[in-house]
C-alpha cells in the first residue's frame, strides 16, 4: 500500500465533485473530478454530484498516522506492563498482551514463529484475533452489539440504513447536510448500464440468486475499470458509492429475471429501501403502492445486518482485500462466503425447518426431544451463535418486527406461531439453558421476508444487501492500515514426508 504524500494525511484530501455514472457509451472521463456545481434537481445519469467535504470527521478512511499511533501506544503499554511467558522445547519466550478498548485482550503472537520456531494451531480461528478494528464491538456473554460505539437497539429504532452506513464507513454519525449529500449521491448512482443488464439473461431462471449476485457484483469491475485502484482514495470513494447504489438494484433485477418479469428503472424520488421494494415487486403496468410499515421494517432488518465484526464473510472480504484486489472482487467473494447455510443461509434453513415441523404434524416438545438426541441427526436451526452466549440483541428486535409486519399485512402465518412455541419450549429446557443456546437473528427473519413476498431462496440476498456497508467499512479500514499484510495462514502438515516417483 502506498504511503500518504509527505506532509499530507491520506484521509484529508481537498474537497471535490464526482460525477454520476454516465449513460451507456460515455467515456470514463465522465467520472473524473468535476468543477461543475451540484445540480439541485433530479438529474440524468451524466450530471455532476458533489462528494462530501473531506474535512468531515471520519471521512474517507482513518488517518495512517492515527492508526499507527494507536497501535504503537497499545504495544508500548503491553511491553512495559503485561506479557505472557511461553515455555517450549527450545526454551522460553515472552509475548506482549495487547489492550482493547472493550472486550478480550489479545496475546501478540506476531513473532511466535521467529522466537520459537512454532506456529499456533487454532481451527476456525476460535481464539484468534485476525485484525485490529474500530468498527463493531460484540460482547457475546452480555448480548451486546455496537456499531462505532452506538448500541444496535438505538440505531435500529432511530437511524436509517444510509445513516448507519455512513457511520460504519466514515466513523461518525453524519450531520444533516452530510447525510443529505450522501443520500443524493447514492440515489443518483443507481442506474445500471444497459449492456450490463444482459448479464442476467445468461443465468438459468432456477439459479440460486446468491450465485447470480456474486457474479453480477464481480462483473461491475469490468464496467468501471477507471476506479479499481485500492491505493487511490478517490477511486475507492466512487466505488463505495457505486456499490451502495447498485447492490439493491442488482438484487431486484436478479429476482425479476428469475420470475420472468420486466426490469424497472429506479425512481430517485423514493428512498433507498422504498426504491428497492418498488424494483422488486413493481410492474410497468401500474404504480407500485408502498406500505410504510413494511418499508420501515425492512430498513430495520437491513440495519441489524449491516456489520457483525469478523464473521466468515467479512473475514473473506478482508482476506481477498489483503491481496489488493479491487473492492468489487472482494465484495463478490464475501457474497459467496455468505451463501453458506451455516452463515447467511441460516434464515432459509430455519424456514425449511419450521415448514417440515408443520408438514409432518410434529409437536414442538417431540421435535425438541429429537434435537437433543444427537443420533437423530436433527438440528435446531436459528438457535445458538459462535459469539453470543446470551440472547442475540438483534433477535429481540426481529421478533417484535415480525409481529408488527404480520399484523400490518393481516397475515396469520402458522410458521410464526411455531417459531414462538419452539422458542418458548427450548428456552425452558435445561439442555439449551446449560449450553447457552438462544435464538439468533436468523430465527425470525425468514418469517418476515416470507410475509413481505420474497421467495425463500432470496432471503440470503437480503442479508447481503444489509451487510454491504459493513463489508465496505471493513475493507476500507484494512486498506487504510499501512501495517496490512497479505493474509497467508500456516498449516499443520500431516501428509506424507518426502518420497520419490518410482517410474512406470
C-alpha positions, 0 to 999 in steps of 0.5 A, spaced: 500 500 500 502 506 498 504 511 503 500 518 504 504 524 500 509 527 505 506 532 509 499 530 507 494 525 511 491 520 506 484 521 509 484 529 508 484 530 501 481 537 498 474 537 497 471 535 490 465 533 485 464 526 482 460 525 477 454 520 476 455 514 472 454 516 465 449 513 460 451 507 456 457 509 451 460 515 455 467 515 456 470 514 463 472 521 463 465 522 465 467 520 472 473 524 473 473 530 478 468 535 476 468 543 477 461 543 475 456 545 481 451 540 484 445 540 480 439 541 485 434 537 481 433 530 479 438 529 474 440 524 468 445 519 469 451 524 466 450 530 471 455 532 476 454 530 484 458 533 489 462 528 494 462 530 501 467 535 504 473 531 506 474 535 512 468 531 515 470 527 521 471 520 519 471 521 512 474 517 507 478 512 511 482 513 518 488 517 518 495 512 517 498 516 522 492 515 527 492 508 526 499 507 527 499 511 533 494 507 536 497 501 535 504 503 537 501 506 544 497 499 545 504 495 544 508 500 548 503 499 554 503 491 553 511 491 553 512 495 559 506 492 563 503 485 561 506 479 557 505 472 557 511 467 558 511 461 553 515 455 555 517 450 549 522 445 547 527 450 545 526 454 551 522 460 553 519 466 550 515 472 552 509 475 548 506 482 549 498 482 551 495 487 547 489 492 550 482 493 547 478 498 548 472 493 550 472 486 550 478 480 550 485 482 550 489 479 545 496 475 546 501 478 540 503 472 537 506 476 531 513 473 532 511 466 535 514 463 529 521 467 529 522 466 537 520 459 537 520 456 531 512 454 532 506 456 529 499 456 533 494 451 531 487 454 532 481 451 527 476 456 525 480 461 528 476 460 535 481 464 539 484 468 534 484 475 533 485 476 525 485 484 525 485 490 529 478 494 528 474 500 530 468 498 527 463 493 531 464 491 538 460 484 540 460 482 547 457 475 546 456 473 554 452 480 555 448 480 548 451 486 546 452 489 539 455 496 537 456 499 531 462 505 532 460 505 539 452 506 538 448 500 541 444 496 535 437 497 539 438 505 538 440 505 531 435 500 529 429 504 532 432 511 530 437 511 524 436 509 517 440 504 513 444 510 509 445 513 516 448 507 519 452 506 513 455 512 513 457 511 520 460 504 519 464 507 513 466 514 515 466 513 523 461 518 525 454 519 525 453 524 519 450 531 520 444 533 516 447 536 510 452 530 510 447 525 510 443 529 505 449 529 500 450 522 501 443 520 500 443 524 493 449 521 491 447 514 492 440 515 489 443 518 483 448 512 482 443 507 481 442 506 474 445 500 471 448 500 464 444 497 459 449 492 456 450 490 463 443 488 464 444 482 459 448 479 464 442 476 467 439 473 461 445 468 461 443 465 468 438 459 468 431 462 471 432 456 477 439 459 479 440 460 486 440 468 486 446 468 491 450 465 485 447 470 480 449 476 485 456 474 486 457 474 479 453 480 477 457 484 483 464 481 480 462 483 473 461 491 475 469 491 475 469 490 468 464 496 467 468 501 471 475 499 470 477 507 471 476 506 479 479 499 481 485 502 484 485 500 492 491 505 493 487 511 490 482 514 495 478 517 490 477 511 486 475 507 492 470 513 494 466 512 487 466 505 488 463 505 495 458 509 492 457 505 486 456 499 490 451 502 495 447 504 489 447 498 485 447 492 490 439 493 491 438 494 484 442 488 482 438 484 487 431 486 484 433 485 477 436 478 479 429 476 482 425 479 476 429 475 471 428 469 475 420 470 475 420 472 468 418 479 469 420 486 466 426 490 469 424 497 472 428 503 472 429 506 479 425 512 481 430 517 485 424 520 488 423 514 493 428 512 498 433 507 498 429 501 501 422 504 498 426 504 491 428 497 492 421 494 494 418 498 488 424 494 483 422 488 486 415 487 486 413 493 481 410 492 474 410 497 468 403 496 468 401 500 474 404 504 480 407 500 485 403 502 492 408 502 498 406 500 505 410 504 510 410 499 515 413 494 511 418 499 508 420 501 515 421 494 517 425 492 512 430 498 513 430 495 520 432 488 518 437 491 513 440 495 519 441 489 524 445 486 518 449 491 516 456 489 520 457 483 525 465 484 526 469 478 523 464 473 521 466 468 515 464 473 510 467 479 512 473 475 514 473 473 506 472 480 504 478 482 508 482 476 506 481 477 498 482 485 500 489 483 503 491 481 496 489 488 493 484 486 489 479 491 487 473 492 492 468 489 487 472 482 487 472 482 494 465 484 495 463 478 490 467 473 494 464 475 501 457 474 497 459 467 496 462 466 503 455 468 505 451 463 501 453 458 506 447 455 510 451 455 516 452 463 515 447 467 511 443 461 509 441 460 516 434 464 515 432 459 509 434 453 513 430 455 519 424 456 514 425 449 511 425 447 518 419 450 521 415 448 514 417 440 515 415 441 523 408 443 520 408 438 514 409 432 518 404 434 524 410 434 529 409 437 536 414 442 538 416 438 545 417 431 540 421 435 535 425 438 541 426 431 544 429 429 537 434 435 537 437 433 543 438 426 541 444 427 537 443 420 533 437 423 530 441 427 526 436 433 527 438 440 528 435 446 531 436 451 526 436 459 528 438 457 535 445 458 538 451 463 535 459 462 535 459 469 539 453 470 543 452 466 549 446 470 551 440 472 547 442 475 540 440 483 541 438 483 534 433 477 535 429 481 540 428 486 535 426 481 529 421 478 533 417 484 535 418 486 527 415 480 525 409 481 529 408 488 527 409 486 519 404 480 520 399 484 523 400 490 518 399 485 512 393 481 516 397 475 515 396 469 520 402 465 518 402 458 522 410 458 521 410 464 526 406 461 531 411 455 531 417 459 531 414 462 538 412 455 541 419 452 539 422 458 542 418 458 548 419 450 549 427 450 548 428 456 552 425 452 558 429 446 557 435 445 561 439 442 555 439 449 551 439 453 558 446 449 560 449 450 553 447 457 552 443 456 546 438 462 544 435 464 538 439 468 533 437 473 528 436 468 523 430 465 527 425 470 525 427 473 519 425 468 514 418 469 517 418 476 515 421 476 508 416 470 507 410 475 509 413 481 505 413 476 498 420 474 497 421 467 495 425 463 500 431 462 496 432 470 496 432 471 503 440 470 503 440 476 498 437 480 503 442 479 508 447 481 503 444 487 501 444 489 509 451 487 510 454 491 504 456 497 508 459 493 513 463 489 508 465 496 505 467 499 512 471 493 513 475 493 507 476 500 507 479 500 514 484 494 512 486 498 506 487 504 510 492 500 515 499 501 512 501 495 517 496 490 512 499 484 510 497 479 505 493 474 509 497 467 508 495 462 514 500 456 516 498 449 516 499 443 520 502 438 515 500 431 516 501 428 509 506 424 507 514 426 508 518 426 502 518 420 497 520 419 490 516 417 483 518 410 482 517 410 474 512 406 470 
